[in-house]
Amino acid sequence: MSIDADHLAARLSEIISPTPGSGRDAMSWLWPALVRELARGRPVTVERLVVVAGRDAAEVRDVLAGLSGTEYDDSGAVVGHGISLRDTPHRFTLDDRVLYTWCALDTLIFPTVLGRSAQVISPTLGSGELVRLTVDPVAGVTGLEPLTAVVSVLIPGGGSSVRASFCNQVHFFATPDAAQDWLADRPTGAVLSVADAFELGRLLAHELTGDPAPCC
C-alpha cells in the first residue's frame, strides 16, 4: 500500500466531523451507531440514535449537525452517511437488503464496521464495466470480477464535504492501466489492488471507530 492509513483516517475524521470538540470522539460513538442503524434499511431518527448511542437528544443533534454530507428525508430522519438508502452507483447488498454506499472504498470499509458480509456491484469509472465482489470482515474479498480491478484512493485536501473532497474521487477501475489518467492528475492519490484497498478499509474502520462491533 502506498497510502498512509493513519494520515487518511485523521483527515477523514476532520472532514466528516469538523465541529470543534467532536472529532474522533464523535466518530467513536455516533458514527458506528448511525451506520449500523442505516444498515437495517430504514431512516434513522434522533430518537433512535438516543437509544442506541446512549446519549441525550441535544448531544446527538449537535453531533449530527456537524457530520459532513449527511442525507436527510423530509421528516428530518437520516437516510445516508457513507451507507445510503438512496441510489448511488455502488450497490451494497447486506442479508438480501439492497443498500448503497457513497464510494468504492465504503463498500470495503463497512463490512468491518458492521461485522457482516456484503455483496457489491459497482461500475468502473470510464468504461462503466461492472465490478462484482463479496466482502467479508474476516475472509476479505472473494469472487472478484474482473480480477484485475483496482481502487483509487487519495488523501483529501481542503473542503468541508467528505463526499466532495474524498468519496467522489474513490472509484473502481477495471485495470491498473485504466486508472493512470486519474492518477496522473492527483499527486496525493494512489491506485490499490482490491485486496489492498480492503486492508486499508479495515485499518480505517478501526482508526475511525476504535473497536467496531458486529451489527444487529
KEZA-946491 format. One record per residue: residue number from 1; residue in one letter; x, y, z of N, C-alpha, C in turn. Coordinates in steps of 0.02 Angstrom, whole numbers. Atoms other than C-alpha are relative to their C-alpha. Layout:
NUM, a, X, Y, Z, X, Y, Z, X, Y, Z
...
This chain:
1, m, 42, -59, 0, 0, 0, 0, 44, 62, 0
2, s, -39, -61, 2, 63, 174, -41, -40, 59, 26
3, i, 39, -53, -31, -63, 273, 60, 7, -7, 76
4, d, -9, 1, -72, -39, 320, 243, -68, -5, 34
5, a, 67, 11, -28, -189, 245, 333, -13, 46, 59
6, d, 10, -43, -58, -161, 345, 493, -16, 72, -22
7, h, 11, -68, 24, -149, 509, 397, -69, 6, -33
8, l, 65, -2, 33, -301, 466, 291, -56, -1, 51
9, a, 51, 3, -51, -403, 419, 444, -7, 66, 37
10, a, 3, -65, -35, -356, 582, 530, -35, 53, -43
11, r, 31, -49, 45, -405, 685, 377, -75, -13, -7
12, l, 71, 16, 7, -569, 592, 356, -39, 19, 62
13, s, 33, -18, -63, -611, 616, 539, -11, 75, 5
14, e, 5, -73, -1, -576, 803, 524, -55, 25, -46
15, i, 49, -24, 49, -686, 820, 370, -70, -24, 17
16, i, 66, 27, -16, -827, 706, 424, -31, 36, 60
17, s, 26, -31, -61, -843, 786, 595, 42, 60, 18
18, p, -44, -58, -9, -765, 959, 585, -19, 44, 59
19, t, 21, -42, -56, -861, 1032, 733, 52, -4, 56
20, p, -50, 1, -53, -735, 1083, 868, -23, -42, 59
21, g, 15, 41, -58, -729, 956, 1009, -35, -65, -16
22, s, 34, 64, 16, -820, 817, 914, 51, -50, -25
23, g, -56, 39, 26, -684, 741, 803, -6, -75, 9
24, r, -3, 73, -7, -630, 563, 842, -50, -26, 51
25, d, 46, 24, -51, -740, 553, 997, -69, -11, -30
26, a, 65, 8, 33, -897, 582, 894, 0, -59, -47
27, m, -5, 57, 45, -836, 457, 766, -5, -65, 38
28, s, -2, 63, -37, -814, 327, 902, -67, -20, 30
29, w, 64, 19, -30, -991, 336, 972, -60, 11, -45
30, l, 59, -12, 40, -1111, 415, 849, 3, -34, -68
31, w, -5, 25, 68, -1047, 363, 678, -13, -76, -5
32, p, 16, 72, 4, -1044, 173, 710, -73, -15, 13
33, a, 71, 11, -15, -1218, 181, 787, -43, 20, -59
34, l, 39, -24, 57, -1282, 281, 639, 4, -48, -58
35, v, -4, 43, 59, -1214, 166, 504, -31, -69, 14
36, r, 34, 65, -15, -1275, 9, 595, -75, 6, -8
37, e, 72, -10, 7, -1449, 82, 601, -19, 8, -74
38, l, 13, -6, 72, -1440, 133, 417, 2, -68, -34
39, a, -6, 67, 30, -1388, -46, 377, -63, -42, 9
40, r, 65, 35, -7, -1560, -101, 438, -47, 17, -57
41, g, 40, -16, 59, -1630, -17, 283, -58, 46, 11
42, r, 54, -49, -12, -1739, 118, 359, 30, 64, 27
43, p, -25, -64, -25, -1721, 302, 403, 12, -3, 75
44, v, -22, 1, -70, -1639, 338, 570, -18, 67, 33
45, t, 21, -61, -35, -1720, 463, 689, 48, 16, 56
46, v, -40, -20, -58, -1635, 562, 825, -20, -42, 60
47, e, 23, 39, -57, -1742, 468, 949, 30, -70, 1
48, r, -31, 66, 4, -1674, 302, 887, 74, 3, 18
49, l, -71, -8, -16, -1495, 365, 898, 11, 12, 74
50, v, -4, -10, -72, -1526, 422, 1076, 1, -68, 36
51, v, 4, 66, -31, -1572, 243, 1120, 62, -41, -12
52, v, -55, 45, 17, -1433, 152, 1027, 68, 28, 20
53, a, -64, -30, -18, -1294, 277, 1067, 6, 14, 74
54, g, -2, -13, -72, -1342, 305, 1248, 19, 71, 17
55, r, -14, -71, -13, -1327, 495, 1235, -66, 38, 0
56, d, 63, -38, -1, -1454, 633, 1262, -13, 31, -69
57, a, 22, -23, 66, -1551, 708, 1117, 38, 62, -22
58, a, -36, -61, 19, -1463, 877, 1122, 70, -17, -25
59, e, -67, 19, 21, -1291, 794, 1107, -2, -34, -68
60, v, 7, 33, 64, -1349, 683, 965, -13, 50, -55
61, r, 15, -51, 51, -1422, 831, 870, 61, 43, -16
62, d, -59, -42, 10, -1265, 935, 896, 52, -36, -44
63, v, -51, 37, 38, -1150, 798, 828, -25, -13, -70
64, l, 28, 11, 67, -1266, 756, 683, 7, 63, -42
65, a, -4, -63, 37, -1267, 940, 634, 70, 12, -26
66, g, -69, -10, 21, -1078, 933, 619, 27, -54, -45
67, l, -24, 54, 43, -1067, 774, 516, -7, 21, -73
68, s, -1, -24, 69, -1018, 818, 338, -40, -45, -47
69, g, 33, 35, 55, -1135, 769, 197, -59, -44, 18
70, t, 55, 44, -21, -1270, 682, 300, -63, 13, -41
71, e, 61, -5, 39, -1427, 647, 198, -61, -10, 46
72, y, 61, 3, -40, -1600, 677, 274, -61, -7, -45
73, d, 64, 1, 37, -1777, 639, 220, -42, 60, 22
74, d, 42, -58, -13, -1920, 763, 229, -21, 7, 73
75, s, 19, -2, -71, -1957, 717, 410, 59, 16, 45
76, g, -59, -14, -40, -1779, 752, 466, 38, -62, 23
77, a, -36, 61, -17, -1727, 570, 485, 59, -9, -48
78, v, -60, 11, 41, -1555, 519, 421, -13, -59, -47
79, v, 6, 54, 49, -1557, 416, 261, 66, -16, -33
80, g, -64, 17, 30, -1373, 418, 218, 58, 33, 35
81, h, -66, -26, -19, -1198, 438, 286, 51, -56, -11
82, g, -44, 56, 19, -1073, 327, 196, -41, -57, -28
83, i, 53, 45, 23, -1210, 196, 186, -61, 44, -14
84, s, 57, -41, 19, -1363, 267, 99, -60, -43, -20
85, l, 61, 31, 23, -1543, 219, 71, -19, 25, -69
86, r, 12, -28, 66, -1538, 323, -89, 49, -30, -50
87, d, -42, 31, 52, -1472, 256, -253, 66, 38, -11
88, t, -64, -24, 24, -1288, 280, -292, 26, -54, -48
89, p, -27, 52, 44, -1180, 185, -418, 23, -62, 38
90, h, -33, 53, -38, -1113, 75, -277, -53, -40, 39
91, r, 52, 41, -30, -1238, -62, -236, 30, -47, 52
92, f, -28, 33, -59, -1209, -143, -66, -56, -42, 31
93, t, 55, 44, -22, -1318, -294, -25, 20, -37, 63
94, l, -13, 27, -66, -1325, -349, 155, -59, -42, 22
95, d, 55, 45, -19, -1429, -502, 203, -61, 10, -46
96, d, 52, -9, 50, -1530, -481, 41, -33, 69, 3
97, r, 26, -68, -3, -1562, -299, 86, 45, 44, -43
98, v, -39, -41, 46, -1507, -182, -53, 8, 70, 28
99, l, -19, -67, -23, -1417, -27, 9, 49, 28, -50
100, y, -49, -32, 45, -1293, 92, -70, 54, 33, 43
101, t, -52, -37, -35, -1130, 175, -23, 22, 60, -41
102, w, -21, -61, 33, -1050, 341, -65, 59, -11, -48
103, c, -59, 10, 43, -892, 269, -144, 22, -72, 1
104, a, -25, 69, 5, -796, 113, -190, 31, -24, 65
105, l, -33, 21, -62, -693, 111, -30, -51, -13, 55
106, d, 52, 14, -49, -851, 121, 75, -23, -73, -3
107, t, 23, 69, 6, -902, -49, 6, 48, -48, 34
108, l, -51, 42, -31, -740, -117, 80, 10, 15, 74
109, i, -6, -19, -70, -747, -24, 246, -58, -28, 42
110, f, 58, 13, -42, -924, -59, 304, -10, -72, 22
111, p, 4, 68, -28, -916, -249, 316, 38, -7, 66
112, t, -37, 2, -63, -784, -223, 452, -38, 37, 55
113, v, 38, -38, -49, -887, -89, 541, -61, -39, 24
114, l, 62, 36, -15, -1043, -197, 533, 10, -71, 24
115, g, -12, 70, -19, -961, -366, 563, -39, -49, -42
116, r, 41, 43, 42, -1056, -441, 416, 24, 3, -72
117, s, -18, 4, 70, -1029, -495, 236, -48, 40, -43
118, a, 42, -37, 47, -1094, -393, 90, 20, -19, -71
119, q, -13, 10, 72, -1111, -418, -97, -1, 69, -33
120, v, -10, -66, 29, -1053, -272, -201, -3, -4, -76
121, i, -2, -10, 73, -1089, -218, -380, 10, 74, -11
122, s, -16, -70, 10, -1011, -56, -439, 31, 10, -69
123, p, -29, -12, 66, -970, 19, -610, 70, 30, 5
124, t, -66, -31, 4, -792, 63, -656, -6, 69, -30
125, l, -1, -67, 29, -752, 244, -694, 24, -4, -72
126, g, -19, 0, 70, -743, 275, -880, -40, -50, -41
127, s, 32, 50, 43, -796, 111, -960, -69, -20, 26
128, g, 63, 23, -29, -940, 75, -840, -4, -74, 10
129, e, 0, 72, -12, -890, -108, -833, -14, -14, 73
130, l, 19, 14, -69, -966, -185, -677, 53, -40, 36
131, v, -41, 39, -46, -856, -243, -535, -46, -35, 49
132, r, 40, 39, -47, -931, -381, -429, 46, -33, 50
133, l, -40, 33, -51, -865, -449, -265, -42, -11, 62
134, t, 27, 9, -67, -910, -514, -94, 53, 22, 49
135, v, -47, -26, -49, -831, -428, 55, -21, -26, 69
136, d, 13, 30, -66, -818, -518, 223, 50, 29, 49
137, p, -47, -30, -47, -742, -442, 380, 57, -45, 20
138, v, -54, 47, -19, -639, -599, 412, 35, -28, -62
139, a, -29, 32, 59, -614, -684, 243, 26, 51, -51
140, g, -22, -51, 48, -588, -520, 149, -40, -3, -64
141, v, 33, -4, 65, -628, -506, -35, 0, -67, -35
142, t, 6, 61, 39, -693, -656, -132, -44, 13, -60
143, g, 43, -4, 59, -775, -682, -301, 9, 63, -40
144, l, -12, -63, 35, -694, -527, -376, -2, -11, -76
145, e, 3, -1, 73, -739, -495, -559, -2, 73, -23
146, p, -58, 36, 25, -637, -438, -650, 56, -3, 52
147, l, -54, 9, -48, -485, -500, -556, 51, 57, -3
148, t, -48, -55, 9, -385, -352, -624, -23, 66, 30
149, a, 29, -62, -25, -496, -222, -539, 45, 31, 53
150, v, -37, -39, -50, -415, -85, -434, -45, 54, 28
151, v, 38, -53, -33, -474, 55, -320, 44, 62, 6
152, s, -36, -64, -8, -422, 239, -324, -14, 28, 70
153, v, 6, -29, -67, -390, 323, -156, 44, 62, 2
154, l, -44, -57, -8, -320, 492, -107, -8, 30, 69
155, i, 5, -40, -61, -280, 599, 44, -37, 63, -18
156, p, 38, -59, 20, -414, 734, 36, 34, 64, 23
157, g, -27, -65, -18, -361, 915, 37, -51, 42, 35
158, g, 47, -45, -31, -466, 1065, 81, -72, -17, -18
159, g, 71, 12, 13, -654, 1073, 82, -34, -29, 61
160, s, 36, 22, -60, -787, 1039, 211, -43, -62, -11
161, s, 44, 56, 15, -879, 898, 124, 41, -63, -15
162, v, -37, 62, 10, -810, 722, 139, -21, -33, -66
163, r, 24, 31, 62, -917, 669, -8, 33, 33, -61
164, a, -30, -35, 57, -847, 803, -124, 76, -8, -2
165, s, -72, -1, 0, -666, 801, -67, 31, -70, 0
166, f, -27, 68, -2, -646, 613, -45, -42, -50, -39
167, c, 40, 54, 29, -790, 500, -93, -6, 4, -76
168, n, 10, -7, 72, -815, 572, -267, 63, -14, -40
169, q, -62, 16, 34, -634, 530, -307, 20, -74, 9
170, v, -18, 69, -17, -636, 349, -247, -42, -48, -42
171, h, 36, 39, 51, -682, 230, -388, 32, -70, -8
172, f, -28, 61, 30, -661, 55, -454, 21, 15, -71
173, f, -22, 1, 69, -563, 39, -615, 10, -73, -21
174, a, -4, 69, 24, -559, -117, -724, 71, -28, 3
175, t, -70, 21, 0, -368, -123, -732, 43, 57, 27
176, p, -45, -55, -20, -219, -26, -663, 12, 50, -56
177, d, -12, -46, 56, -188, 47, -836, -58, 49, -9
178, a, 59, -43, 9, -366, 114, -843, -2, 58, 50
179, a, 0, -51, -53, -330, 216, -685, 55, 51, -8
180, q, -60, -42, 4, -172, 301, -747, -16, 73, -14
181, d, 17, -70, 13, -255, 459, -814, -25, 33, 65
182, w, 23, -26, -64, -345, 482, -647, 59, 14, 46
183, l, -57, -6, -45, -183, 454, -552, 46, 57, -19
184, a, -47, -52, 23, -80, 573, -658, -21, 69, 22
185, d, 25, -66, -19, -190, 720, -607, -7, 10, 75
186, r, 13, -3, -72, -191, 682, -420, 62, -21, 39
187, p, -64, 17, -32, -23, 691, -330, -7, -33, 68
188, t, 9, 33, -65, -97, 633, -164, -39, -65, -7
189, g, 39, 61, 13, -183, 484, -246, 43, -62, -5
190, a, -31, 65, 9, -143, 300, -258, -51, -46, -31
191, v, 43, 51, 28, -213, 152, -352, 19, -66, 33
192, l, -13, 60, -39, -229, -5, -247, -37, -60, -30
193, s, 38, 60, 14, -274, -184, -283, -61, -2, 46
194, v, 60, 3, -42, -446, -226, -214, 17, -32, 68
195, a, -20, 31, -63, -364, -338, -82, 35, 51, 45
196, d, -33, -51, -40, -251, -195, -26, -48, 54, 23
197, a, 50, -50, -19, -397, -74, -27, -44, -27, 58
198, f, 37, 30, -56, -492, -195, 86, 40, 7, 65
199, e, -41, -7, -60, -346, -196, 208, 3, 72, 24
200, l, 3, -70, -19, -342, -7, 204, -67, 16, 32
201, g, 66, -11, -28, -530, -5, 235, -6, -28, 70
202, r, 3, 29, -67, -509, -121, 383, 38, 43, 51
203, l, -38, -44, -43, -375, -8, 457, -39, 64, 15
204, l, 39, -61, -9, -483, 145, 429, -59, -11, 47
205, a, 56, 15, -44, -632, 63, 513, 21, 1, 73
206, h, -24, 1, -69, -530, 33, 669, 26, 68, 22
207, e, -25, -66, -17, -447, 204, 664, -57, 48, 14
208, l, 56, -48, -5, -613, 295, 643, -47, -16, 58
209, t, 51, 19, -50, -717, 195, 767, 29, -31, 63
210, g, -29, 30, -58, -595, 119, 889, -3, -75, -2
211, d, 8, 72, 0, -664, -56, 902, -68, -17, -28
212, p, 66, 12, 29, -808, -86, 780, -30, -65, 24
213, a, 35, 60, -25, -935, -208, 850, -47, -25, -54
214, p, 46, 27, 49, -1044, -325, 748, -67, 35, 2
215, c, 65, -32, 6, -1205, -251, 685, -57, -47, 17
216, c, 66, 31, -4, -1382, -302, 733, 2, -72, 22
